[in-house]
Amino acid sequence: MSRQRPDLSQRFIPDINRLFGFSADMMSANHPGPDGSVEHHSFNYEGNNLNELTRMQLSEDIHAYRYDLEFCRDQLKLPNNLTPQEIRTFQLRVLDCGHNIRHCRNRIQQIDLQEARKANAPAASSAVHNNHYRASATPGANRKRKYHTVDSDGDEDDKEADISLDGPGTNSIQRLGFWKCRLCLSQKFLDAGSNRVPSAPCKWPLKDVSKILNHYLDMHTEHTAEERCAELGAALAHNRGPFEYWLTRTRGQNLADDDTVIDAYINILQSGSLPDPLRGLSRAAAKFPPTVAGLAQ
């Protein structure tokens, strides 16, 4: 005996217009083109803020997904009118709508965080450009800065670095510092598989600033550019003295007794961006993907 097909005449038909987040006034202002499409310039959207437009579209998507979710749940309340296959389809659609709503919310949160970082980056970036140091024609010549923490014999490597990551850090101007990479111990790195870079966690601490820069700017691609910049900023903040040594001695830059440049670099990095002037001082920095501070400048 074949199963009798349920009566579908009493099923609720969704209001398709509710899937669109446009008000009646907004829709009436749009004039369809010859093929029935709506011209993009007819929408009542002013300005050229791409983030604001994306946020508005994501909010409309959330509105549509919620209505889709409501419709599916209403149908599941009447299982006698559905076949088992249709019940399963609506159940899967409920899960799908929930995932889509969460994805849209996450995108909006990412936009808000990006705008917050972008608002903080220009302040630190302006300090870099207002106090942008000039490279000396001959590295080490006509140096005005006094290295009062360096012995007169120039043996900077004999200075002991702060090996406690919770301590005040190494502030004396010397070549070597100390840092243990925390990304090498992160779960994201351990789950990256055989294609991760580096292939295994570092066995030895990072001491030379050049190696610290290369480690975060060349490696750990399993993390985002913002996460790598933030960790690099933490490493250089802990090794401020060796970072200053690298800028002035290794790269031959003249700070002109202005410590705010170093602080500005560290602040920009800790906010998740790479200062543009560093791209001209490091090969790894030159190839690093664009960040908020770089785009804002």
Residue pairs with C-beta under 8 A, 6 or more apart in sequence:
6 80
6 81
6 82
6 83
7 81
8 81
10 81
11 75
11 81
12 71
12 74
12 75
14 67
14 71
18 64
18 67
19 64
19 67
19 68
20 27
20 60
20 64
21 59
21 60
21 63
21 64
22 60
26 43
26 44
29 42
29 44
30 38
30 39
30 42
30 43
31 38
31 39
31 42
32 38
33 39
45 53
45 56
51 111
51 114
51 115
54 107
54 111
55 108
55 111
58 104
58 107
58 108
59 104
59 108
61 100
61 104
62 101
62 104
62 105
65 97
65 100
65 101
65 104
66 97
66 101
68 93
68 97
69 94
69 97
69 98
69 101
72 90
72 93
72 94
72 97
73 94
75 81
75 82
75 86
75 90
76 82
76 87
76 90
76 91
76 94
79 87
82 90
114 292
117 226
117 271
117 272
117 273
117 292
118 292
118 296
120 271
121 268
121 271
121 273
121 292
121 293
121 296
122 293
122 296
124 264
124 267
124 268
124 271
124 293
125 264
125 268
125 275
125 276
125 293
125 296
125 297
127 260
127 261
127 263
127 264
128 261
128 264
128 265
128 268
128 275
128 277
129 297
131 258
131 260
131 261
131 264
132 261
132 277
133 253
133 254
133 255
133 256
133 258
133 261
134 253
134 254
135 251
135 252
135 253
135 254
136 142
136 143
136 252
136 253
136 254
138 252
139 249
139 251
139 252
140 249
140 252
142 254
143 248
143 254
144 254
144 256
144 257
145 248
145 254
145 255
145 256
145 257
147 173
149 159
149 171
149 172
149 173
149 174
149 241
150 156
150 159
150 172
150 173
150 174
151 158
156 173
156 174
156 175
156 176
156 245
157 174
157 175
157 176
159 170
159 172
159 174
159 176
161 170
161 174
161 176
161 177
161 178
161 207
161 239
161 242
162 168
162 169
162 170
162 177
162 178
162 238
163 178
163 205
165 179
165 180
165 238
169 237
169 238
169 239
169 240
170 177
170 178
170 238
170 239
170 240
170 241
170 242
171 240
171 241
172 241
173 241
173 242
173 244
173 245
173 248
174 241
174 242
174 245
175 208
175 242
175 245
175 246
175 249
175 250
176 207
176 208
176 242
177 206
177 207
177 208
177 209
177 212
177 238
177 239
177 241
177 242
177 243
178 205
178 206
178 207
178 238
178 239
179 205
179 206
179 207
179 212
179 235
179 238
179 239
180 202
180 205
180 206
181 201
181 202
181 206
181 215
181 216
181 231
181 235
182 231
182 234
183 189
183 216
183 220
183 223
183 227
183 228
183 231
184 198
184 201
184 202
184 220
185 201
186 223
188 222
188 223
189 196
189 201
189 220
189 222
189 223
192 222
196 221
196 222
197 218
197 219
197 220
197 221
198 215
198 219
202 215
206 212
206 215
206 235
208 242
209 236
209 239
209 242
209 243
209 245
209 246
209 250
210 246
210 250
210 282
212 232
212 235
212 236
212 239
213 232
213 282
213 284
213 285
214 282
214 284
216 228
216 229
216 231
216 232
216 235
217 228
217 232
217 274
217 282
217 284
217 285
217 287
217 288
218 284
218 287
220 228
220 231
223 231
225 272
225 274
225 288
225 289
225 291
226 272
226 273
226 291
227 272
229 269
229 270
229 271
229 272
229 273
229 274
229 291
230 269
230 270
230 271
230 272
232 269
233 266
233 267
233 268
233 269
233 270
233 271
234 270
236 243
236 265
236 266
236 269
237 266
237 270
240 262
240 266
243 262
243 265
243 266
244 255
244 262
247 253
247 255
247 262
247 281
248 254
248 255
251 281
253 281
255 261
255 262
264 275
265 275
265 277
265 278
268 274
268 275
268 293
269 275
271 292
271 293
272 291
272 292
273 291
273 292
273 293
273 294
274 285
274 288
274 291
274 293
274 294
275 293
275 294
276 293
276 294
276 297
278 285
279 285
279 286
279 288
279 294
280 286
